Amino acid sequence: MDNLYELPVNGAKFTTYCGGNLGGDHESCAEVAPIPGAADGFVMRDNKPGGAGGNLRFTGSELDSFALRWVKDRGLTV
């Protein structure tokens, strides 16, 4: 797979995942989108003003592994 950080994310369609806060400008939200043109690449970013500009990039399997491990380590059920 190509270096995901070399791929542009212009036009990416982000989905926002929030949790815990009461809303407003500092709601705890992360946004995730498929990287346009990547077969299995995703970009994740913080939507708060202080976190703007930075992003992380993952393959689908990396995100899946993260999510499954997070659920297991936190003792959550899905």
PDB file of N, CA, C, O and CB in Angstrom:
ATOM      1  N   MET A   1       0.848  -1.187   0.000  1.00  0.00           N
ATOM      2  CA  MET A   1       0.000   0.000   0.000  1.00  0.00           C
ATOM      3  C   MET A   1       0.883   1.237   0.000  1.00  0.00           C
ATOM      4  O   MET A   1       1.967   1.240   0.584  1.00  0.00           O
ATOM      5  CB  MET A   1      -0.959   0.005   1.222  1.00  0.00           C
ATOM      6  N   ASP A   2       0.414   2.277  -0.655  1.00  0.00           N
ATOM      7  CA  ASP A   2       1.120   3.548  -0.681  1.00  0.00           C
ATOM      8  C   ASP A   2       1.223   4.124   0.724  1.00  0.00           C
ATOM      9  O   ASP A   2       0.484   3.731   1.628  1.00  0.00           O
ATOM     10  CB  ASP A   2       0.416   4.538  -1.617  1.00  0.00           C
ATOM     11  N   ASN A   3       2.154   5.063   0.893  1.00  0.00           N
ATOM     12  CA  ASN A   3       2.234   5.796   2.154  1.00  0.00           C
ATOM     13  C   ASN A   3       0.969   6.645   2.263  1.00  0.00           C
ATOM     14  O   ASN A   3       0.762   7.564   1.471  1.00  0.00           O
ATOM     15  CB  ASN A   3       3.540   6.688   2.231  1.00  0.00           C
ATOM     16  N   LEU A   4       0.136   6.337   3.234  1.00  0.00           N
ATOM     17  CA  LEU A   4      -1.146   7.042   3.364  1.00  0.00           C
ATOM     18  C   LEU A   4      -0.968   8.534   3.611  1.00  0.00           C
ATOM     19  O   LEU A   4      -1.850   9.326   3.278  1.00  0.00           O
ATOM     20  CB  LEU A   4      -1.959   6.438   4.492  1.00  0.00           C
ATOM     21  N   TYR A   5       0.175   8.930   4.198  1.00  0.00           N
ATOM     22  CA  TYR A   5       0.408  10.347   4.472  1.00  0.00           C
ATOM     23  C   TYR A   5       0.780  11.129   3.215  1.00  0.00           C
ATOM     24  O   TYR A   5       0.805  12.359   3.237  1.00  0.00           O
ATOM     25  CB  TYR A   5       1.501  10.498   5.507  1.00  0.00           C
ATOM     26  N   GLU A   6       1.067  10.435   2.135  1.00  0.00           N
ATOM     27  CA  GLU A   6       1.365  11.113   0.870  1.00  0.00           C
ATOM     28  C   GLU A   6       0.106  11.376   0.055  1.00  0.00           C
ATOM     29  O   GLU A   6       0.145  12.132  -0.916  1.00  0.00           O
ATOM     30  CB  GLU A   6       2.344  10.285   0.049  1.00  0.00           C
ATOM     31  N   LEU A   7      -1.005  10.764   0.435  1.00  0.00           N
ATOM     32  CA  LEU A   7      -2.248  10.917  -0.327  1.00  0.00           C
ATOM     33  C   LEU A   7      -3.028  12.134   0.144  1.00  0.00           C
ATOM     34  O   LEU A   7      -3.144  12.362   1.348  1.00  0.00           O
ATOM     35  CB  LEU A   7      -3.115   9.658  -0.203  1.00  0.00           C
ATOM     36  N   PRO A   8      -3.564  12.919  -0.786  1.00  0.00           N
ATOM     37  CA  PRO A   8      -4.373  14.075  -0.393  1.00  0.00           C
ATOM     38  C   PRO A   8      -5.728  13.629   0.163  1.00  0.00           C
ATOM     39  O   PRO A   8      -6.270  12.596  -0.231  1.00  0.00           O
ATOM     40  CB  PRO A   8      -4.576  15.022  -1.593  1.00  0.00           C
ATOM     41  N   VAL A   9      -6.250  14.417   1.070  1.00  0.00           N
ATOM     42  CA  VAL A   9      -7.564  14.102   1.649  1.00  0.00           C
ATOM     43  C   VAL A   9      -8.612  15.137   1.247  1.00  0.00           C
ATOM     44  O   VAL A   9      -9.694  15.185   1.832  1.00  0.00           O
ATOM     45  CB  VAL A   9      -7.469  14.024   3.179  1.00  0.00           C
ATOM     46  N   ASN A  10      -8.295  15.959   0.257  1.00  0.00           N
ATOM     47  CA  ASN A  10      -9.276  16.919  -0.256  1.00  0.00           C
ATOM     48  C   ASN A  10     -10.500  16.163  -0.733  1.00  0.00           C
ATOM     49  O   ASN A  10     -10.384  15.177  -1.461  1.00  0.00           O
ATOM     50  CB  ASN A  10      -8.679  17.780  -1.406  1.00  0.00           C
ATOM     51  N   GLY A  11     -11.656  16.616  -0.329  1.00  0.00           N
ATOM     52  CA  GLY A  11     -12.899  15.987  -0.744  1.00  0.00           C
ATOM     53  C   GLY A  11     -13.313  14.792   0.098  1.00  0.00           C
ATOM     54  O   GLY A  11     -14.332  14.161  -0.183  1.00  0.00           O
ATOM     55  N   ALA A  12     -12.533  14.472   1.131  1.00  0.00           N
ATOM     56  CA  ALA A  12     -12.900  13.348   2.001  1.00  0.00           C
ATOM     57  C   ALA A  12     -14.223  13.650   2.693  1.00  0.00           C
ATOM     58  O   ALA A  12     -14.462  14.780   3.118  1.00  0.00           O
ATOM     59  CB  ALA A  12     -11.787  13.069   3.050  1.00  0.00           C
ATOM     60  N   LYS A  13     -15.075  12.647   2.807  1.00  0.00           N
ATOM     61  CA  LYS A  13     -16.382  12.782   3.445  1.00  0.00           C
ATOM     62  C   LYS A  13     -16.285  12.240   4.875  1.00  0.00           C
ATOM     63  O   LYS A  13     -16.327  11.028   5.090  1.00  0.00           O
ATOM     64  CB  LYS A  13     -17.491  12.026   2.628  1.00  0.00           C
ATOM     65  N   PHE A  14     -16.155  13.146   5.846  1.00  0.00           N
ATOM     66  CA  PHE A  14     -15.943  12.772   7.238  1.00  0.00           C
ATOM     67  C   PHE A  14     -17.246  12.457   7.953  1.00  0.00           C
ATOM     68  O   PHE A  14     -18.275  13.088   7.713  1.00  0.00           O
ATOM     69  CB  PHE A  14     -15.218  13.875   7.965  1.00  0.00           C
ATOM     70  N   THR A  15     -17.182  11.470   8.834  1.00  0.00           N
ATOM     71  CA  THR A  15     -18.257  11.150   9.757  1.00  0.00           C
ATOM     72  C   THR A  15     -17.766  11.541  11.141  1.00  0.00           C
ATOM     73  O   THR A  15     -16.637  11.224  11.517  1.00  0.00           O
ATOM     74  CB  THR A  15     -18.665   9.625   9.686  1.00  0.00           C
ATOM     75  N   THR A  16     -18.608  12.226  11.895  1.00  0.00           N
ATOM     76  CA  THR A  16     -18.231  12.713  13.219  1.00  0.00           C
ATOM     77  C   THR A  16     -18.757  11.762  14.293  1.00  0.00           C
ATOM     78  O   THR A  16     -19.928  11.385  14.298  1.00  0.00           O
ATOM     79  CB  THR A  16     -18.771  14.143  13.451  1.00  0.00           C
ATOM     80  N   TYR A  17     -17.856  11.388  15.201  1.00  0.00           N
ATOM     81  CA  TYR A  17     -18.192  10.528  16.336  1.00  0.00           C
ATOM     82  C   TYR A  17     -17.912  11.321  17.604  1.00  0.00           C
ATOM     83  O   TYR A  17     -16.770  11.696  17.869  1.00  0.00           O
ATOM     84  CB  TYR A  17     -17.375   9.177  16.311  1.00  0.00           C
ATOM     85  N   CYS A  18     -18.962  11.578  18.390  1.00  0.00           N
ATOM     86  CA  CYS A  18     -18.832  12.365  19.612  1.00  0.00           C
ATOM     87  C   CYS A  18     -19.207  11.516  20.814  1.00  0.00           C
ATOM     88  O   CYS A  18     -19.874  10.487  20.701  1.00  0.00           O
ATOM     89  CB  CYS A  18     -19.713  13.630  19.549  1.00  0.00           C
ATOM     90  N   GLY A  19     -18.754  11.984  21.961  1.00  0.00           N
ATOM     91  CA  GLY A  19     -19.162  11.256  23.151  1.00  0.00           C
ATOM     92  C   GLY A  19     -18.726  11.924  24.429  1.00  0.00           C
ATOM     93  O   GLY A  19     -17.569  12.310  24.598  1.00  0.00           O
ATOM     94  N   GLY A  20     -19.676  12.050  25.319  1.00  0.00           N
ATOM     95  CA  GLY A  20     -19.344  12.430  26.673  1.00  0.00           C
ATOM     96  C   GLY A  20     -19.613  13.858  27.083  1.00  0.00           C
ATOM     97  O   GLY A  20     -20.043  14.094  28.211  1.00  0.00           O
ATOM     98  N   ASN A  21     -19.382  14.796  26.231  1.00  0.00           N
ATOM     99  CA  ASN A  21     -19.568  16.190  26.637  1.00  0.00           C
ATOM    100  C   ASN A  21     -20.983  16.654  26.353  1.00  0.00           C
ATOM    101  O   ASN A  21     -21.796  15.923  25.787  1.00  0.00           O
ATOM    102  CB  ASN A  21     -18.567  17.097  25.923  1.00  0.00           C
ATOM    103  N   LEU A  22     -21.254  17.860  26.749  1.00  0.00           N
ATOM    104  CA  LEU A  22     -22.601  18.402  26.594  1.00  0.00           C
ATOM    105  C   LEU A  22     -22.804  19.148  25.286  1.00  0.00           C
ATOM    106  O   LEU A  22     -23.858  19.748  25.074  1.00  0.00           O
ATOM    107  CB  LEU A  22     -22.911  19.315  27.735  1.00  0.00           C
ATOM    108  N   GLY A  23     -21.827  19.121  24.424  1.00  0.00           N
ATOM    109  CA  GLY A  23     -21.947  19.822  23.151  1.00  0.00           C
ATOM    110  C   GLY A  23     -21.167  21.115  23.169  1.00  0.00           C
ATOM    111  O   GLY A  23     -20.374  21.354  24.080  1.00  0.00           O
ATOM    112  N   GLY A  24     -21.380  21.933  22.194  1.00  0.00           N
ATOM    113  CA  GLY A  24     -20.689  23.211  22.115  1.00  0.00           C
ATOM    114  C   GLY A  24     -19.372  23.104  21.376  1.00  0.00           C
ATOM    115  O   GLY A  24     -19.078  22.090  20.743  1.00  0.00           O
ATOM    116  N   ASP A  25     -18.584  24.163  21.464  1.00  0.00           N
ATOM    117  CA  ASP A  25     -17.331  24.257  20.711  1.00  0.00           C
ATOM    118  C   ASP A  25     -16.285  23.238  21.128  1.00  0.00           C
ATOM    119  O   ASP A  25     -15.376  22.944  20.351  1.00  0.00           O
ATOM    120  CB  ASP A  25     -16.760  25.624  20.858  1.00  0.00           C
ATOM    121  N   HIS A  26     -16.387  22.694  22.329  1.00  0.00           N
ATOM    122  CA  HIS A  26     -15.348  21.796  22.812  1.00  0.00           C
ATOM    123  C   HIS A  26     -15.858  20.388  23.065  1.00  0.00           C
ATOM    124  O   HIS A  26     -15.328  19.676  23.917  1.00  0.00           O
ATOM    125  CB  HIS A  26     -14.746  22.345  24.069  1.00  0.00           C
ATOM    126  N   GLU A  27     -16.884  19.984  22.328  1.00  0.00           N
ATOM    127  CA  GLU A  27     -17.378  18.609  22.390  1.00  0.00           C
ATOM    128  C   GLU A  27     -16.241  17.663  22.022  1.00  0.00           C
ATOM    129  O   GLU A  27     -15.431  17.971  21.148  1.00  0.00           O
ATOM    130  CB  GLU A  27     -18.603  18.405  21.441  1.00  0.00           C
ATOM    131  N   SER A  28     -16.181  16.527  22.680  1.00  0.00           N
ATOM    132  CA  SER A  28     -15.149  15.529  22.397  1.00  0.00           C
ATOM    133  C   SER A  28     -15.543  14.728  21.159  1.00  0.00           C
ATOM    134  O   SER A  28     -16.269  13.739  21.258  1.00  0.00           O
ATOM    135  CB  SER A  28     -14.938  14.585  23.616  1.00  0.00           C
ATOM    136  N   CYS A  29     -15.064  15.158  19.997  1.00  0.00           N
ATOM    137  CA  CYS A  29     -15.431  14.494  18.750  1.00  0.00           C
ATOM    138  C   CYS A  29     -14.181  14.141  17.944  1.00  0.00           C
ATOM    139  O   CYS A  29     -13.187  14.867  17.933  1.00  0.00           O
ATOM    140  CB  CYS A  29     -16.371  15.387  17.919  1.00  0.00           C
ATOM    141  N   ALA A  30     -14.278  13.013  17.282  1.00  0.00           N
ATOM    142  CA  ALA A  30     -13.273  12.623  16.299  1.00  0.00           C
ATOM    143  C   ALA A  30     -14.012  12.450  14.988  1.00  0.00           C
ATOM    144  O   ALA A  30     -15.178  12.059  14.966  1.00  0.00           O
ATOM    145  CB  ALA A  30     -12.503  11.303  16.720  1.00  0.00           C
ATOM    146  N   GLU A  31     -13.333  12.741  13.907  1.00  0.00           N
ATOM    147  CA  GLU A  31     -13.919  12.595  12.583  1.00  0.00           C
ATOM    148  C   GLU A  31     -13.085  11.603  11.779  1.00  0.00           C
ATOM    149  O   GLU A  31     -11.855  11.635  11.815  1.00  0.00           O
ATOM    150  CB  GLU A  31     -14.006  13.967  11.855  1.00  0.00           C
ATOM    151  N   VAL A  32     -13.771  10.721  11.056  1.00  0.00           N
ATOM    152  CA  VAL A  32     -13.096   9.680  10.276  1.00  0.00           C
ATOM    153  C   VAL A  32     -13.667   9.693   8.866  1.00  0.00           C
ATOM    154  O   VAL A  32     -14.870   9.863   8.666  1.00  0.00           O
ATOM    155  CB  VAL A  32     -13.266   8.269  10.937  1.00  0.00           C
ATOM    156  N   ALA A  33     -12.772   9.508   7.884  1.00  0.00           N
ATOM    157  CA  ALA A  33     -13.212   9.461   6.486  1.00  0.00           C
ATOM    158  C   ALA A  33     -12.327   8.520   5.690  1.00  0.00           C
ATOM    159  O   ALA A  33     -11.135   8.393   5.971  1.00  0.00           O
ATOM    160  CB  ALA A  33     -13.195  10.867   5.859  1.00  0.00           C
ATOM    161  N   PRO A  34     -12.906   7.861   4.697  1.00  0.00           N
ATOM    162  CA  PRO A  34     -12.068   7.130   3.748  1.00  0.00           C
ATOM    163  C   PRO A  34     -11.202   8.139   2.985  1.00  0.00           C
ATOM    164  O   PRO A  34     -11.666   9.229   2.648  1.00  0.00           O
ATOM    165  CB  PRO A  34     -12.942   6.276   2.760  1.00  0.00           C
ATOM    166  N   ILE A  35      -9.969   7.780   2.719  1.00  0.00           N
ATOM    167  CA  ILE A  35      -9.084   8.646   1.923  1.00  0.00           C
ATOM    168  C   ILE A  35      -9.455   8.451   0.456  1.00  0.00           C
ATOM    169  O   ILE A  35      -9.392   7.332  -0.053  1.00  0.00           O
ATOM    170  CB  ILE A  35      -7.549   8.316   2.178  1.00  0.00           C
ATOM    171  N   PRO A  36      -9.842   9.532  -0.230  1.00  0.00           N
ATOM    172  CA  PRO A  36     -10.223   9.410  -1.636  1.00  0.00           C
ATOM    173  C   PRO A  36      -9.100   8.776  -2.468  1.00  0.00           C
ATOM    174  O   PRO A  36      -7.948   9.203  -2.399  1.00  0.00           O
ATOM    175  CB  PRO A  36     -10.585  10.790  -2.205  1.00  0.00           C
ATOM    176  N   GLY A  37      -9.446   7.769  -3.241  1.00  0.00           N
ATOM    177  CA  GLY A  37      -8.483   7.121  -4.115  1.00  0.00           C
ATOM    178  C   GLY A  37      -7.687   6.010  -3.462  1.00  0.00           C
ATOM    179  O   GLY A  37      -6.964   5.293  -4.154  1.00  0.00           O
ATOM    180  N   ALA A  38      -7.793   5.840  -2.147  1.00  0.00           N
ATOM    181  CA  ALA A  38      -7.085   4.759  -1.458  1.00  0.00           C
ATOM    182  C   ALA A  38      -8.033   3.576  -1.333  1.00  0.00           C
ATOM    183  O   ALA A  38      -9.194   3.743  -0.960  1.00  0.00           O
ATOM    184  CB  ALA A  38      -6.566   5.217  -0.049  1.00  0.00           C
ATOM    185  N   ALA A  39      -7.545   2.396  -1.640  1.00  0.00           N
ATOM    186  CA  ALA A  39      -8.386   1.208  -1.572  1.00  0.00           C
ATOM    187  C   ALA A  39      -8.829   0.898  -0.147  1.00  0.00           C
ATOM    188  O   ALA A  39      -9.952   0.439   0.062  1.00  0.00           O
ATOM    189  CB  ALA A  39      -7.649   0.021  -2.149  1.00  0.00           C
ATOM    190  N   ASP A  40      -7.973   1.141   0.826  1.00  0.00           N
ATOM    191  CA  ASP A  40      -8.285   0.794   2.215  1.00  0.00           C
ATOM    192  C   ASP A  40      -7.561   1.740   3.167  1.00  0.00           C
ATOM    193  O   ASP A  40      -6.870   1.300   4.085  1.00  0.00           O
ATOM    194  CB  ASP A  40      -7.894  -0.674   2.516  1.00  0.00           C
ATOM    195  N   GLY A  41      -7.725   3.041   2.943  1.00  0.00           N
ATOM    196  CA  GLY A  41      -7.069   4.030   3.783  1.00  0.00           C
ATOM    197  C   GLY A  41      -8.068   4.976   4.396  1.00  0.00           C
ATOM    198  O   GLY A  41      -9.059   5.352   3.769  1.00  0.00           O
ATOM    199  N   PHE A  42      -7.797   5.361   5.639  1.00  0.00           N
ATOM    200  CA  PHE A  42      -8.699   6.246   6.370  1.00  0.00           C
ATOM    201  C   PHE A  42      -7.905   7.345   7.052  1.00  0.00           C
ATOM    202  O   PHE A  42      -6.746   7.160   7.423  1.00  0.00           O
ATOM    203  CB  PHE A  42      -9.523   5.458   7.404  1.00  0.00           C
ATOM    204  N   VAL A  43      -8.552   8.495   7.208  1.00  0.00           N
ATOM    205  CA  VAL A  43      -7.957   9.626   7.920  1.00  0.00           C
ATOM    206  C   VAL A  43      -8.848   9.929   9.124  1.00  0.00           C
ATOM    207  O   VAL A  43     -10.076   9.918   9.029  1.00  0.00           O
ATOM    208  CB  VAL A  43      -7.805  10.892   6.981  1.00  0.00           C
ATOM    209  N   MET A  44      -8.196  10.201  10.264  1.00  0.00           N
ATOM    210  CA  MET A  44      -8.915  10.541  11.487  1.00  0.00           C
ATOM    211  C   MET A  44      -8.379  11.869  11.982  1.00  0.00           C
ATOM    212  O   MET A  44      -7.173  12.111  11.960  1.00  0.00           O
ATOM    213  CB  MET A  44      -8.766   9.427  12.577  1.00  0.00           C
ATOM    214  N   ARG A  45      -9.297  12.739  12.435  1.00  0.00           N
ATOM    215  CA  ARG A  45      -8.868  14.039  12.940  1.00  0.00           C
ATOM    216  C   ARG A  45      -9.743  14.451  14.129  1.00  0.00           C
ATOM    217  O   ARG A  45     -10.852  13.953  14.319  1.00  0.00           O
ATOM    218  CB  ARG A  45      -8.931  15.109  11.819  1.00  0.00           C
ATOM    219  N   ASP A  46      -9.209  15.361  14.902  1.00  0.00           N
ATOM    220  CA  ASP A  46      -9.920  15.963  16.026  1.00  0.00           C
ATOM    221  C   ASP A  46     -10.642  17.183  15.473  1.00  0.00           C
ATOM    222  O   ASP A  46     -10.049  17.959  14.725  1.00  0.00           O
ATOM    223  CB  ASP A  46      -8.941  16.348  17.215  1.00  0.00           C
ATOM    224  N   ASN A  47     -11.905  17.365  15.825  1.00  0.00           N
ATOM    225  CA  ASN A  47     -12.635  18.496  15.254  1.00  0.00           C
ATOM    226  C   ASN A  47     -12.623  19.738  16.132  1.00  0.00           C
ATOM    227  O   ASN A  47     -13.158  20.773  15.734  1.00  0.00           O
ATOM    228  CB  ASN A  47     -14.049  18.096  14.992  1.00  0.00           C
ATOM    229  N   LYS A  48     -12.021  19.658  17.323  1.00  0.00           N
ATOM    230  CA  LYS A  48     -11.968  20.844  18.186  1.00  0.00           C
ATOM    231  C   LYS A  48     -10.954  21.845  17.642  1.00  0.00           C
ATOM    232  O   LYS A  48      -9.987  21.453  16.989  1.00  0.00           O
ATOM    233  CB  LYS A  48     -11.607  20.449  19.640  1.00  0.00           C
ATOM    234  N   PRO A  49     -11.166  23.132  17.904  1.00  0.00           N
ATOM    235  CA  PRO A  49     -10.253  24.155  17.385  1.00  0.00           C
ATOM    236  C   PRO A  49      -8.780  23.902  17.741  1.00  0.00           C
ATOM    237  O   PRO A  49      -7.907  24.123  16.902  1.00  0.00           O
ATOM    238  CB  PRO A  49     -10.665  25.507  17.910  1.00  0.00           C
ATOM    239  N   GLY A  50      -8.495  23.454  18.938  1.00  0.00           N
ATOM    240  CA  GLY A  50      -7.114  23.200  19.344  1.00  0.00           C
ATOM    241  C   GLY A  50      -6.482  22.013  18.658  1.00  0.00           C
ATOM    242  O   GLY A  50      -5.256  21.914  18.605  1.00  0.00           O
ATOM    243  N   GLY A  51      -7.288  21.107  18.130  1.00  0.00           N
ATOM    244  CA  GLY A  51      -6.762  19.923  17.467  1.00  0.00           C
ATOM    245  C   GLY A  51      -6.788  20.016  15.965  1.00  0.00           C
ATOM    246  O   GLY A  51      -6.357  19.091  15.275  1.00  0.00           O
ATOM    247  N   ALA A  52      -7.281  21.108  15.453  1.00  0.00           N
ATOM    248  CA  ALA A  52      -7.434  21.266  14.007  1.00  0.00           C
ATOM    249  C   ALA A  52      -6.090  21.204  13.296  1.00  0.00           C
ATOM    250  O   ALA A  52      -5.081  21.698  13.798  1.00  0.00           O
ATOM    251  CB  ALA A  52      -8.131  22.585  13.688  1.00  0.00           C
ATOM    252  N   GLY A  53      -6.096  20.597  12.136  1.00  0.00           N
ATOM    253  CA  GLY A  53      -4.906  20.561  11.294  1.00  0.00           C
ATOM    254  C   GLY A  53      -4.160  19.249  11.350  1.00  0.00           C
ATOM    255  O   GLY A  53      -3.595  18.823  10.343  1.00  0.00           O
ATOM    256  N   GLY A  54      -4.141  18.596  12.497  1.00  0.00           N
ATOM    257  CA  GLY A  54      -3.436  17.324  12.598  1.00  0.00           C
ATOM    258  C   GLY A  54      -4.354  16.175  12.238  1.00  0.00           C
ATOM    259  O   GLY A  54      -5.562  16.239  12.463  1.00  0.00           O
ATOM    260  N   ASN A  55      -3.780  15.132  11.683  1.00  0.00           N
ATOM    261  CA  ASN A  55      -4.590  13.954  11.405  1.00  0.00           C
ATOM    262  C   ASN A  55      -3.730  12.708  11.494  1.00  0.00           C
ATOM    263  O   ASN A  55      -2.504  12.768  11.398  1.00  0.00           O
ATOM    264  CB  ASN A  55      -5.251  14.057  10.020  1.00  0.00           C
ATOM    265  N   LEU A  56      -4.385  11.602  11.677  1.00  0.00           N
ATOM    266  CA  LEU A  56      -3.760  10.288  11.690  1.00  0.00           C
ATOM    267  C   LEU A  56      -4.344   9.494  10.545  1.00  0.00           C
ATOM    268  O   LEU A  56      -5.500   9.689  10.171  1.00  0.00           O
ATOM    269  CB  LEU A  56      -3.972   9.557  13.053  1.00  0.00           C
ATOM    270  N   ARG A  57      -3.549   8.599   9.986  1.00  0.00           N
ATOM    271  CA  ARG A  57      -4.026   7.809   8.860  1.00  0.00           C
ATOM    272  C   ARG A  57      -3.799   6.329   9.150  1.00  0.00           C
ATOM    273  O   ARG A  57      -2.765   5.933   9.689  1.00  0.00           O
ATOM    274  CB  ARG A  57      -3.315   8.230   7.548  1.00  0.00           C
ATOM    275  N   PHE A  58      -4.787   5.529   8.780  1.00  0.00           N
ATOM    276  CA  PHE A  58      -4.775   4.110   9.082  1.00  0.00           C
ATOM    277  C   PHE A  58      -5.315   3.302   7.912  1.00  0.00           C
ATOM    278  O   PHE A  58      -6.075   3.809   7.086  1.00  0.00           O
ATOM    279  CB  PHE A  58      -5.586   3.827  10.338  1.00  0.00           C
ATOM    280  N   THR A  59      -4.912   2.040   7.855  1.00  0.00           N
ATOM    281  CA  THR A  59      -5.585   1.109   6.964  1.00  0.00           C
ATOM    282  C   THR A  59      -6.851   0.648   7.684  1.00  0.00           C
ATOM    283  O   THR A  59      -6.988   0.837   8.892  1.00  0.00           O
ATOM    284  CB  THR A  59      -4.654  -0.109   6.576  1.00  0.00           C
ATOM    285  N   GLY A  60      -7.758   0.054   6.951  1.00  0.00           N
ATOM    286  CA  GLY A  60      -8.971  -0.465   7.561  1.00  0.00           C
ATOM    287  C   GLY A  60      -8.665  -1.507   8.631  1.00  0.00           C
ATOM    288  O   GLY A  60      -9.295  -1.510   9.688  1.00  0.00           O
ATOM    289  N   SER A  61      -7.706  -2.391   8.367  1.00  0.00           N
ATOM    290  CA  SER A  61      -7.382  -3.425   9.352  1.00  0.00           C
ATOM    291  C   SER A  61      -6.747  -2.827  10.605  1.00  0.00           C
ATOM    292  O   SER A  61      -6.945  -3.341  11.706  1.00  0.00           O
ATOM    293  CB  SER A  61      -6.443  -4.465   8.739  1.00  0.00           C
ATOM    294  N   GLU A  62      -5.993  -1.758  10.446  1.00  0.00           N
ATOM    295  CA  GLU A  62      -5.420  -1.089  11.625  1.00  0.00           C
ATOM    296  C   GLU A  62      -6.523  -0.468  12.482  1.00  0.00           C
ATOM    297  O   GLU A  62      -6.497  -0.584  13.707  1.00  0.00           O
ATOM    298  CB  GLU A  62      -4.406  -0.001  11.195  1.00  0.00           C
ATOM    299  N   LEU A  63      -7.487   0.186  11.844  1.00  0.00           N
ATOM    300  CA  LEU A  63      -8.608   0.764  12.595  1.00  0.00           C
ATOM    301  C   LEU A  63      -9.450  -0.319  13.254  1.00  0.00           C
ATOM    302  O   LEU A  63      -9.875  -0.166  14.399  1.00  0.00           O
ATOM    303  CB  LEU A  63      -9.486   1.616  11.674  1.00  0.00           C
ATOM    304  N   ASP A  64      -9.694  -1.409  12.541  1.00  0.00           N
ATOM    305  CA  ASP A  64     -10.457  -2.522  13.119  1.00  0.00           C
ATOM    306  C   ASP A  64      -9.748  -3.089  14.341  1.00  0.00           C
ATOM    307  O   ASP A  64     -10.380  -3.330  15.370  1.00  0.00           O
ATOM    308  CB  ASP A  64     -10.672  -3.630  12.074  1.00  0.00           C
ATOM    309  N   SER A  65      -8.436  -3.304  14.234  1.00  0.00           N
ATOM    310  CA  SER A  65      -7.664  -3.836  15.365  1.00  0.00           C
ATOM    311  C   SER A  65      -7.715  -2.889  16.550  1.00  0.00           C
ATOM    312  O   SER A  65      -7.877  -3.318  17.693  1.00  0.00           O
ATOM    313  CB  SER A  65      -6.206  -4.084  14.956  1.00  0.00           C
ATOM    314  N   PHE A  66      -7.577  -1.599  16.272  1.00  0.00           N
ATOM    315  CA  PHE A  66      -7.667  -0.601  17.335  1.00  0.00           C
ATOM    316  C   PHE A  66      -9.016  -0.679  18.034  1.00  0.00           C
ATOM    317  O   PHE A  66      -9.081  -0.746  19.262  1.00  0.00           O
ATOM    318  CB  PHE A  66      -7.445   0.807  16.772  1.00  0.00           C
ATOM    319  N   ALA A  67     -10.092  -0.670  17.255  1.00  0.00           N
ATOM    320  CA  ALA A  67     -11.440  -0.667  17.825  1.00  0.00           C
ATOM    321  C   ALA A  67     -11.700  -1.918  18.650  1.00  0.00           C
ATOM    322  O   ALA A  67     -12.246  -1.835  19.750  1.00  0.00           O
ATOM    323  CB  ALA A  67     -12.481  -0.551  16.719  1.00  0.00           C
ATOM    324  N   LEU A  68     -11.315  -3.072  18.126  1.00  0.00           N
ATOM    325  CA  LEU A  68     -11.537  -4.322  18.859  1.00  0.00           C
ATOM    326  C   LEU A  68     -10.742  -4.362  20.158  1.00  0.00           C
ATOM    327  O   LEU A  68     -11.252  -4.796  21.192  1.00  0.00           O
ATOM    328  CB  LEU A  68     -11.164  -5.517  17.989  1.00  0.00           C
ATOM    329  N   ARG A  69      -9.504  -3.915  20.104  1.00  0.00           N
ATOM    330  CA  ARG A  69      -8.670  -3.907  21.311  1.00  0.00           C
ATOM    331  C   ARG A  69      -9.222  -2.915  22.337  1.00  0.00           C
ATOM    332  O   ARG A  69      -9.236  -3.201  23.534  1.00  0.00           O
ATOM    333  CB  ARG A  69      -7.205  -3.552  20.958  1.00  0.00           C
ATOM    334  N   TRP A  70      -9.675  -1.754  21.868  1.00  0.00           N
ATOM    335  CA  TRP A  70     -10.254  -0.747  22.755  1.00  0.00           C
ATOM    336  C   TRP A  70     -11.462  -1.322  23.484  1.00  0.00           C
ATOM    337  O   TRP A  70     -11.589  -1.182  24.700  1.00  0.00           O
ATOM    338  CB  TRP A  70     -10.655   0.515  21.961  1.00  0.00           C
ATOM    339  N   VAL A  71     -12.343  -1.966  22.734  1.00  0.00           N
ATOM    340  CA  VAL A  71     -13.535  -2.567  23.333  1.00  0.00           C
ATOM    341  C   VAL A  71     -13.133  -3.615  24.364  1.00  0.00           C
ATOM    342  O   VAL A  71     -13.680  -3.645  25.467  1.00  0.00           O
ATOM    343  CB  VAL A  71     -14.433  -3.199  22.248  1.00  0.00           C
ATOM    344  N   LYS A  72     -12.186  -4.467  24.011  1.00  0.00           N
ATOM    345  CA  LYS A  72     -11.744  -5.523  24.940  1.00  0.00           C
ATOM    346  C   LYS A  72     -11.111  -4.938  26.190  1.00  0.00           C
ATOM    347  O   LYS A  72     -11.473  -5.322  27.302  1.00  0.00           O
ATOM    348  CB  LYS A  72     -10.749  -6.460  24.251  1.00  0.00           C
ATOM    349  N   ASP A  73     -10.173  -4.014  26.027  1.00  0.00           N
ATOM    350  CA  ASP A  73      -9.461  -3.437  27.169  1.00  0.00           C
ATOM    351  C   ASP A  73     -10.387  -2.655  28.106  1.00  0.00           C
ATOM    352  O   ASP A  73     -10.145  -2.583  29.311  1.00  0.00           O
ATOM    353  CB  ASP A  73      -8.351  -2.527  26.675  1.00  0.00           C
ATOM    354  N   ARG A  74     -11.436  -2.078  27.547  1.00  0.00           N
ATOM    355  CA  ARG A  74     -12.381  -1.297  28.357  1.00  0.00           C
ATOM    356  C   ARG A  74     -13.507  -2.152  28.941  1.00  0.00           C
ATOM    357  O   ARG A  74     -14.335  -1.661  29.709  1.00  0.00           O
ATOM    358  CB  ARG A  74     -12.978  -0.181  27.519  1.00  0.00           C
ATOM    359  N   GLY A  75     -13.530  -3.435  28.569  1.00  0.00           N
ATOM    360  CA  GLY A  75     -14.577  -4.310  29.076  1.00  0.00           C
ATOM    361  C   GLY A  75     -15.949  -3.993  28.519  1.00  0.00           C
ATOM    362  O   GLY A  75     -16.964  -4.231  29.173  1.00  0.00           O
ATOM    363  N   LEU A  76     -15.977  -3.456  27.309  1.00  0.00           N
ATOM    364  CA  LEU A  76     -17.239  -3.077  26.661  1.00  0.00           C
ATOM    365  C   LEU A  76     -17.796  -4.249  25.864  1.00  0.00           C
ATOM    366  O   LEU A  76     -17.079  -5.195  25.538  1.00  0.00           O
ATOM    367  CB  LEU A  76     -17.035  -1.853  25.741  1.00  0.00           C
ATOM    368  N   THR A  77     -19.066  -4.172  25.560  1.00  0.00           N
ATOM    369  CA  THR A  77     -19.677  -5.166  24.683  1.00  0.00           C
ATOM    370  C   THR A  77     -20.320  -4.440  23.508  1.00  0.00           C
ATOM    371  O   THR A  77     -20.766  -3.299  23.624  1.00  0.00           O
ATOM    372  CB  THR A  77     -20.729  -6.032  25.451  1.00  0.00           C
ATOM    373  N   VAL A  78     -20.354  -5.125  22.386  1.00  0.00           N
ATOM    374  CA  VAL A  78     -20.974  -4.570  21.190  1.00  0.00           C
ATOM    375  C   VAL A  78     -22.002  -5.525  20.656  1.00  0.00           C
ATOM    376  O   VAL A  78     -22.642  -5.240  19.644  1.00  0.00           O
ATOM    377  CB  VAL A  78     -19.931  -4.263  20.122  1.00  0.00           C
TER     378      VAL A  78
END
